[in-house]
Amino acid sequence: NPTVAAFEARVTALEEGLGSVAVSSGMAAISSLTLALAGSGDDIVVGSSLFGGTYSLFRHTLVRYGIGVRFVDPSDLDALRDAIRDTTKLVFVETIGNPKLDVPDVAALAAVTRERGVPLVVDSTVTTPFLVQPKRLGADLIVHSTSKFINGHGNAIGGVIVDAGTFDWSS
């Protein structure tokens, strides 16, 4: 669809990424990305301050697919480092945690995930690419619920996944 392709190209440019995929909602973006990278027997590490729908996906739904989820305080880098195992497929945080409005140090998190060879996924819904470009802070993948601030008025539901082009997928 040329309209969707134009949207994907614009978000890619705003995030200075390699490419984007638009999906039906922000939750579809998070679900699709997680299920593309992790499967039964794998696990993910997630920041403990999350939007309710995201929390529910990670806490209740992914276990039905055999994906383990460990929640960590994203300000505790030692806890993050300890939570990443050989079976960990991604680390997920929000640029501004919901509901606590905490702001993780994405650059510090990225240093840990690079050291451990795991992609860092940042949900930048609240900040949009106009306020924060997670790639510049070290994120490997960025997700947005476009229904919020990118759309500007919430009358159309959408989501987008951006590959920042920084992760070595051959690993």
Phi, psi and chi 1 to 4 in degrees:
 res  aa     phi    psi   chi1   chi2   chi3   chi4
   1 ASN       -  122.6  179.7  -49.9      -      -
   2 PRO   -63.4  -31.1   11.4  -18.9      -      -
   3 THR   -68.2  -44.0  -55.4      -      -      -
   4 VAL   -65.8  -42.4  174.4      -      -      -
   5 ALA   -61.3  -39.4      -      -      -      -
   6 ALA   -65.6  -41.9      -      -      -      -
   7 PHE   -61.3  -47.7  170.1   70.1      -      -
   8 GLU   -59.2  -42.7  -68.4  167.6  -20.8      -
   9 ALA   -63.2  -39.9      -      -      -      -
  10 ARG   -68.9  -42.2  -72.4  178.9  178.9  158.1
  11 VAL   -66.2  -40.7  172.3      -      -      -
  12 THR   -56.9  -45.3  -60.6      -      -      -
  13 ALA   -64.4  -44.1      -      -      -      -
  14 LEU   -61.4  -36.7  -72.2  168.7      -      -
  15 GLU   -89.5   -3.2  -68.7  -72.9    9.1      -
  16 GLU    55.1   42.1  -61.8  177.4   -1.3      -
  17 GLY   -97.3 -176.4      -      -      -      -
  18 LEU   -87.2  -35.6 -178.9   64.3      -      -
  19 GLY  -177.8  163.2      -      -      -      -
  20 SER  -135.0  156.4  -63.7      -      -      -
  21 VAL  -130.5  120.6  175.8      -      -      -
  22 ALA   -85.4  141.9      -      -      -      -
  23 VAL  -134.1 -178.1  -66.8      -      -      -
  24 SER   -75.3  -18.4   60.5      -      -      -
  25 SER  -165.4  170.3   69.5      -      -      -
  26 GLY   -63.9  -40.2      -      -      -      -
  27 MET   -65.6  -34.2  -72.4  -50.4  -57.0      -
  28 ALA   -64.8  -36.5      -      -      -      -
  29 ALA   -63.0  -49.0      -      -      -      -
  30 ILE   -65.8  -44.4  -64.6  166.7      -      -
  31 SER   -62.9  -49.0  -59.5      -      -      -
  32 SER   -60.5  -45.9  -62.6      -      -      -
  33 LEU   -62.6  -47.5 -175.8  147.2      -      -
  34 THR   -63.4  -45.5  -57.4      -      -      -
  35 LEU   -71.4  -22.9  -67.6  171.7      -      -
  36 ALA   -73.2  -30.8      -      -      -      -
  37 LEU   -98.9  -27.4  -63.8 -179.4      -      -
  38 ALA  -124.5  145.2      -      -      -      -
  39 GLY  -137.4 -172.8      -      -      -      -
  40 SER   -54.4  129.0 -178.0      -      -      -
  41 GLY    94.5  -13.5      -      -      -      -
  42 ASP   -90.9  174.7  -65.1  -30.7      -      -
  43 ASP  -145.2  166.1   59.6   78.2      -      -
  44 ILE  -133.3  156.7   64.5  173.5      -      -
  45 VAL  -115.6  132.3  176.7      -      -      -
  46 VAL  -131.1  138.1  178.4      -      -      -
  47 GLY   -60.7  143.8      -      -      -      -
  48 SER   -79.5   -8.4   56.4      -      -      -
  49 SER  -108.8  104.4 -175.2      -      -      -
  50 LEU  -137.6  151.1  -65.3  171.8      -      -
  51 PHE   -53.7  142.3  167.7   71.2      -      -
  52 GLY   -54.7  -43.6      -      -      -      -
  53 GLY   -65.0  -38.1      -      -      -      -
  54 THR   -67.7  -44.1  -53.8      -      -      -
  55 TYR   -57.2  -46.9  174.5   82.7      -      -
  56 SER   -61.4  -42.3 -178.7      -      -      -
  57 LEU   -57.8  -50.0  169.2   73.7      -      -
  58 PHE   -71.5  -40.6  -69.9  150.1      -      -
  59 ARG   -77.2  -38.0  172.7   62.9   73.9 -164.3
  60 HIS  -114.1  -35.7  -56.5  -69.5      -      -
  61 THR   -86.1  -46.6  -54.7      -      -      -
  62 LEU   -62.9  -28.8  -69.5 -178.1      -      -
  63 VAL   -61.8  -29.4  -64.3      -      -      -
  64 ARG   -68.2  -19.3  -64.9 -170.1  -21.8 -132.9
  65 TYR   -97.1    3.7  -66.8   92.5      -      -
  66 GLY    79.7   18.2      -      -      -      -
  67 ILE   -99.1  122.4  -60.3  170.0      -      -
  68 GLY   -81.0  147.1      -      -      -      -
  69 VAL  -131.0  127.6  179.5      -      -      -
  70 ARG  -116.5  125.4  -81.0 -175.3  -58.4  -67.5
  71 PHE   -93.5  133.2  -67.7   89.5      -      -
  72 VAL  -133.5  154.8  -61.0      -      -      -
  73 ASP   -73.6  117.0  176.5  -12.6      -      -
  74 PRO   -66.5  -10.9   18.8  -25.7      -      -
  75 SER   -85.4   -8.9   67.2      -      -      -
  76 ASP  -102.0   90.5 -173.5  -15.5      -      -
  77 LEU   -65.4  -32.3  -62.8  179.1      -      -
  78 ASP   -66.5  -40.6  -70.5  -30.0      -      -
  79 ALA   -64.2  -39.2      -      -      -      -
  80 LEU   -62.7  -49.3  172.8   67.3      -      -
  81 ARG   -57.4  -43.2 -169.2  175.4  -76.7  107.8
  82 ASP   -68.9  -28.5  -68.9  -16.4      -      -
  83 ALA   -77.3  -22.6      -      -      -      -
  84 ILE   -79.8  123.9  -62.2  172.4      -      -
  85 ARG  -118.2  179.2  -58.2  178.7 -177.3  152.9
  86 ASP   -63.3  -25.0  -69.0  -21.2      -      -
  87 THR   -92.0    1.3   54.3      -      -      -
  88 THR   -76.8  127.8  -57.6      -      -      -
  89 LYS  -104.2  -17.9  -60.7  -56.0  179.1 -171.7
  90 LEU  -167.5  159.4   64.2   93.4      -      -
  91 VAL  -118.1  134.4  171.8      -      -      -
  92 PHE  -125.7  129.6 -178.1   97.4      -      -
  93 VAL  -141.5  164.6  -63.9      -      -      -
  94 GLU  -105.4  145.4  -64.8  177.2   -9.0      -
  95 THR   -61.8  -36.7   52.9      -      -      -
  96 ILE  -130.3  111.5  -61.9  177.6      -      -
  97 GLY   -64.2  142.6      -      -      -      -
  98 ASN  -114.8  127.1 -178.0  -18.1      -      -
  99 PRO  -101.6   -2.9   35.0  -34.5      -      -
 100 LYS   -77.6  -13.7  -64.0 -172.2  -47.3 -176.4
 101 LEU    60.7   30.0  -59.4  177.8      -      -
 102 ASP   -79.8  150.3   53.3  -30.7      -      -
 103 VAL  -118.1  107.0  178.7      -      -      -
 104 PRO   -72.1  153.5   25.7  -31.7      -      -
 105 ASP   -82.7   89.7 -176.7  -16.3      -      -
 106 VAL   -60.2  -39.5  174.4      -      -      -
 107 ALA   -61.4  -42.3      -      -      -      -
 108 ALA   -67.7  -40.3      -      -      -      -
 109 LEU   -62.5  -41.9  -64.5  170.6      -      -
 110 ALA   -62.5  -37.0      -      -      -      -
 111 ALA   -61.9  -40.9      -      -      -      -
 112 VAL   -68.0  -45.7  172.3      -      -      -
 113 THR   -67.2  -34.9   58.6      -      -      -
 114 ARG   -65.4  -43.0  -71.7 -143.0 -169.9  -42.5
 115 GLU   -58.5  -36.8  165.9 -168.3  -49.3      -
 116 ARG   -94.3   -4.2  -60.7  -58.5  -55.0  -93.6
 117 GLY    73.3   32.3      -      -      -      -
 118 VAL  -121.8  136.3  176.8      -      -      -
 119 PRO   -69.6  142.0   22.4  -29.3      -      -
 120 LEU   -97.9  122.4  176.1   60.7      -      -
 121 VAL  -105.6  128.5  179.7      -      -      -
 122 VAL  -121.5  123.9  174.6      -      -      -
 123 ASP   -85.9  111.7 -177.3  -26.0      -      -
 124 SER  -109.4   27.8 -169.1      -      -      -
 125 THR   -53.6  -48.9  -64.9      -      -      -
 126 VAL   -70.5  -32.9  173.4      -      -      -
 127 THR   -95.2  -20.3   52.0      -      -      -
 128 THR    53.6  164.2   78.4      -      -      -
 129 PRO   -68.3  -12.8  -12.9   21.0      -      -
 130 PHE   -74.9  -29.1  -71.2  109.5      -      -
 131 LEU   -99.4  -40.7  -62.2  176.4      -      -
 132 VAL  -138.5  133.6  174.4      -      -      -
 133 GLN  -112.2   97.3  -70.2  176.0  -44.1      -
 134 PRO   -55.8  -29.0  -28.6   37.4      -      -
 135 LYS   -57.6  -41.1  174.9 -175.3  175.6  175.5
 136 ARG   -64.4  -19.5  -68.0 -176.0  179.4 -173.1
 137 LEU   -97.0   -5.3  -59.2  172.1      -      -
 138 GLY   113.7    1.2      -      -      -      -
 139 ALA   -66.9  146.4      -      -      -      -
 140 ASP   -97.5  -33.1  -59.6  -59.9      -      -
 141 LEU  -135.4  142.7  -64.3  156.8      -      -
 142 ILE  -127.9  138.0  -58.4  120.7      -      -
 143 VAL  -123.7  150.9  -64.1      -      -      -
 144 HIS  -138.3  141.1  -65.6  -82.2      -      -
 145 SER   -90.1  110.5  170.2      -      -      -
 146 THR   -75.8   -8.1   61.6      -      -      -
 147 SER   -69.1  -16.3  -47.8      -      -      -
 148 LYS   -93.3 -101.6  -47.2  -73.1 -170.6  -66.8
 149 PHE   -87.2  -27.1  -57.4  104.8      -      -
 150 ILE   -66.8  -44.5  -72.3  177.8      -      -
 151 ASN   -69.0  -42.2  179.9  -29.5      -      -
 152 GLY    92.8  -13.1      -      -      -      -
 153 HIS  -149.9   -1.4   38.0   69.5      -      -
 154 GLY    70.4   14.4      -      -      -      -
 155 ASN   -92.3    0.8   66.0   -6.1      -      -
 156 ALA  -137.4  129.3      -      -      -      -
 157 ILE   -90.3  139.0  -62.9  173.7      -      -
 158 GLY  -168.9  169.2      -      -      -      -
 159 GLY  -152.3  163.8      -      -      -      -
 160 VAL  -149.8  144.0   65.4      -      -      -
 161 ILE  -115.3  131.1  -55.5  164.1      -      -
 162 VAL  -119.9  127.7 -177.9      -      -      -
 163 ASP   -90.2  116.1 -176.9  -16.9      -      -
 164 ALA   -70.0  -16.8      -      -      -      -
 165 GLY    80.9   19.3      -      -      -      -
 166 THR  -108.9  -13.4   55.2      -      -      -
 167 PHE   -94.7  138.8 -170.6   75.4      -      -
 168 ASP   -84.5   94.9  177.7    7.2      -      -
 169 TRP   -69.8  -14.3  -66.1  106.3      -      -
 170 SER   -70.1  -16.7   66.2      -      -      -
 171 SER   -77.6      -   65.9      -      -      -
